Amino acid sequence: MLRNVAMLAVYWCTITAVCLGLAGVLGEKIIDGREAKPHSRPYMAYLKIQRGEDFFKCGGVIIHRSFILSAAHCSGKNITVILGAHDILNRETSWQKILVKKIIVHEKYKKPAHGNDIMLLKLQHQATWTPEVQPIKIPDAGVDIQPNTSCSAAGWGKTNTNSMSNNVLREVNVKVQDVNKCKAAKKYNLQEKVICARGTGIKGTCNGDSGGPLICPIRGAHLAAVGIVSFRLSNDRQCEDPDRNNVYMKVSAYWNWIKKHIRANSLTW
């Protein structure tokens, strides 16, 4: 009996180690947020990513009938996109499940330094606009989001560093920080290409929701996807670190790249 208990303990520790090891690969998720009202963010996309024999998940944002914007480190061999979802374990009639036809990773993406962590996914067929599936605007080139602007982030996944995956869409309020005071941006020399944003206390993003959008008002008016969840910098590697930096790729810095590739791969833009 004792031998079986010991073996079970080893087995469980192995599973835990594997899960924790994968957390850094899976990206960013929501910490100290709340469950979103179902379908209140119809621009959200859930990505199921195949790499070899393994599957991972990320977030994304709908910006065109044929294109999803996400993070470059969410790339894989095959990607399936689910639109119109809230609880990813309970299929609804609102779901649109579409295979990705083409993965367009930024040609200057630098994984070790996190530079140009942005990607477009061309869908195998166009999404159908419904109340649960809608695009969101992105800012034009040169648009800056000022420090202290109130924004929000959303995604599926863990609610703390060591938790199991969360299956419903969650959201959290954050504020844009001064990028010139953001340690992560300065460390990798990314001040012109990223946005740093955090909420009060430990609110923000964590492992598992990379590729999802940072949603902010543009010039105090309409909401837009101004950032793409990319990475974090923390002294203790924990999502609950109140001094961590949550970093988003700055969409306006990639406006010309996005426009170029959508025009090259679509009849409309």
C-alpha positions in Angstrom: 0.0 0.0 0.0 2.8 2.4 1.0 4.6 1.6 -2.2 1.5 2.4 -4.3 1.1 5.7 -2.4 4.8 6.6 -3.1 4.4 5.8 -6.7 1.3 7.9 -7.0 3.1 10.8 -5.3 6.0 10.6 -7.8 3.5 10.3 -10.7 1.6 13.4 -9.6 4.8 15.4 -9.1 5.8 14.5 -12.6 2.5 15.7 -14.0 2.8 18.9 -12.0 6.3 19.5 -13.2 5.3 19.0 -16.8 2.3 21.3 -16.4 4.4 24.0 -14.8 7.1 23.7 -17.4 4.5 24.2 -20.1 3.2 27.3 -18.5 5.9 29.5 -19.9 5.2 28.2 -23.4 1.5 28.8 -23.2 1.8 32.5 -22.8 -0.4 34.9 -20.7 -3.6 34.5 -18.7 -5.7 36.6 -16.5 -4.8 37.2 -12.8 -7.3 38.6 -10.2 -9.9 39.3 -12.8 -13.5 38.2 -13.2 -15.6 36.1 -15.5 -16.7 38.1 -18.6 -20.3 38.4 -19.4 -20.9 35.7 -22.1 -20.3 37.1 -25.6 -19.7 40.6 -24.4 -16.4 40.5 -26.2 -17.4 39.2 -29.7 -13.9 40.0 -31.1 -12.2 37.4 -29.0 -10.7 34.3 -30.7 -9.6 31.1 -29.1 -6.6 29.3 -30.7 -5.9 25.6 -30.5 -2.3 25.1 -31.6 -0.6 21.9 -32.6 3.2 21.6 -32.2 4.4 18.1 -33.0 2.2 15.8 -30.9 1.3 18.4 -28.3 -1.5 21.0 -28.3 -1.4 24.4 -26.7 -3.8 27.4 -26.5 -3.6 31.1 -27.0 -5.9 34.0 -27.6 -6.4 36.2 -30.6 -8.5 39.1 -31.8 -10.8 39.3 -34.9 -9.8 42.3 -37.1 -11.1 41.1 -40.5 -13.5 38.5 -41.8 -10.4 36.4 -42.9 -7.8 37.4 -40.4 -7.0 37.0 -36.7 -4.2 39.0 -35.0 -2.2 37.2 -32.3 1.3 36.8 -30.9 4.1 35.3 -33.0 5.1 32.9 -30.2 1.7 31.3 -30.5 2.6 29.9 -33.9 2.5 26.1 -34.6 2.2 23.4 -37.2 -1.6 23.6 -37.3 -4.0 26.1 -35.7 -7.7 25.9 -35.3 -9.7 29.1 -34.4 -12.9 29.1 -32.4 -15.0 32.2 -32.6 -18.1 33.1 -30.6 -17.0 31.0 -27.6 -17.4 31.7 -23.8 -16.9 28.4 -22.1 -14.5 26.5 -24.3 -15.7 23.1 -22.9 -19.3 23.7 -23.8 -20.0 24.1 -27.4 -22.8 26.6 -28.3 -24.6 27.3 -31.5 -22.6 30.6 -31.6 -19.4 28.8 -32.3 -17.6 29.2 -35.6 -14.7 26.7 -35.7 -12.3 27.5 -38.6 -9.0 26.1 -39.6 -6.1 28.4 -40.3 -5.0 28.4 -43.9 -1.9 30.5 -43.6 0.3 31.5 -40.6 2.1 34.8 -41.1 4.7 35.4 -38.4 6.5 38.7 -38.4 9.8 38.1 -40.4 11.8 39.9 -37.7 10.4 38.1 -34.7 13.1 37.6 -32.2 12.1 35.0 -29.5 14.9 35.5 -27.0 14.4 39.3 -27.0 10.6 39.2 -27.5 10.9 41.7 -30.4 8.1 41.8 -33.1 6.0 39.2 -31.3 3.1 39.5 -33.7 1.3 37.2 -36.1 -1.6 37.2 -38.6 -3.7 34.1 -39.2 -5.5 33.8 -42.5 -8.6 31.7 -42.0 -9.6 28.9 -44.4 -12.9 30.6 -45.0 -14.4 33.9 -43.9 -16.0 34.4 -40.5 -19.7 35.2 -40.5 -20.7 38.3 -38.6 -23.2 37.5 -35.8 -24.0 39.1 -32.5 -21.4 36.8 -30.9 -18.7 37.2 -33.7 -17.6 40.7 -34.6 -14.4 42.5 -35.5 -12.8 45.3 -33.5 -10.9 48.3 -34.8 -7.1 48.6 -34.5 -5.4 52.0 -34.2 -3.7 53.7 -37.2 0.1 54.0 -37.4 1.5 56.5 -35.0 -1.4 56.3 -32.5 -0.1 56.3 -28.9 -1.9 55.4 -25.7 -1.1 57.7 -22.9 0.0 56.5 -19.5 -2.8 56.0 -16.9 -5.3 55.3 -19.7 -7.9 52.8 -18.3 -8.0 49.6 -20.5 -8.8 45.9 -20.2 -7.5 42.5 -21.1 -9.2 39.2 -21.5 -8.4 35.6 -22.0 -9.0 31.9 -21.1 -6.9 30.2 -18.6 -5.2 30.1 -15.2 -6.2 32.4 -12.5 -2.9 32.1 -10.6 0.5 30.7 -11.4 -0.1 27.1 -10.3 -3.8 26.7 -11.0 -5.3 24.4 -13.6 -6.6 26.0 -16.8 -9.8 28.1 -16.7 -12.3 27.3 -19.3 -14.4 30.5 -19.4 -13.4 33.9 -20.7 -12.1 36.2 -18.0 -11.3 39.9 -18.0 -9.3 42.3 -16.0 -9.0 46.1 -15.8 -5.6 47.6 -16.2 -3.9 50.9 -16.7 -1.2 51.8 -19.3 2.2 52.5 -17.7 4.9 54.9 -18.8 6.9 52.7 -21.3 10.1 54.6 -20.5 9.8 53.5 -16.9 8.9 49.9 -17.8 11.9 47.6 -16.9 10.9 45.0 -19.5 10.7 47.5 -22.3 14.0 49.0 -21.5 15.7 45.7 -20.9 15.0 44.5 -24.5 15.0 48.0 -26.0 11.4 47.8 -27.1 10.1 51.2 -26.0 8.9 52.1 -29.5 7.2 48.7 -30.1 5.4 47.8 -26.9 2.8 48.9 -24.3 3.2 48.0 -20.6 0.0 47.8 -18.6 -1.0 46.6 -15.1 -4.0 46.7 -12.8 -4.1 47.5 -9.1 -2.4 45.0 -6.7 -1.7 41.8 -8.7 -4.3 42.4 -11.5 -3.0 41.7 -15.0 -2.0 38.8 -17.3 -0.1 35.6 -16.7 0.7 32.2 -18.3 -1.6 31.0 -20.9 -3.4 33.9 -22.7 -0.8 35.3 -25.1 -2.1 36.7 -28.3 -5.2 38.2 -26.7 -5.9 41.9 -27.0 -5.3 45.0 -24.8 -8.5 47.0 -25.3 -8.3 50.8 -24.8 -10.3 53.9 -25.9 -8.8 55.8 -28.8 -8.7 59.5 -28.1 -11.4 59.0 -25.5 -13.9 57.6 -28.0 -14.2 54.1 -29.6 -12.5 51.1 -28.2 -9.7 49.4 -30.2 -7.3 46.5 -29.9 -4.2 48.6 -29.2 -1.9 45.8 -27.9 -1.3 42.0 -28.2 -0.4 40.1 -25.0 3.3 39.1 -25.3 5.3 38.4 -22.2 6.0 39.4 -18.6 9.1 40.3 -16.6 9.1 39.3 -12.9 11.8 38.8 -10.3 10.2 35.7 -8.9 8.6 34.4 -12.1 5.2 34.4 -10.4 2.1 35.9 -11.9 1.1 37.3 -8.5 4.3 39.4 -8.3 2.9 43.0 -7.8 6.1 44.5 -9.3 6.0 42.5 -12.5 5.8 44.0 -16.0 3.0 42.8 -18.4 4.1 43.6 -21.9 1.9 44.0 -25.1 3.0 44.4 -28.6 1.9 47.9 -29.8 -0.5 47.4 -32.7 -0.1 50.9 -34.1 3.7 50.2 -34.5 2.8 47.3 -36.8 0.0 49.0 -38.8 1.9 49.0 -42.1 2.9 45.4 -41.7 -0.6 44.3 -40.9 -2.1 46.3 -43.8 0.6 45.0 -46.2 0.0 41.3 -45.4 -3.8 41.6 -45.4 -3.8 43.3 -48.8 -1.4 40.7 -50.1 -3.6 37.8 -48.9 -7.1 39.2 -49.4 -9.2 41.0 -51.9 -10.5 43.5 -49.2 -9.1 45.6 -46.4 
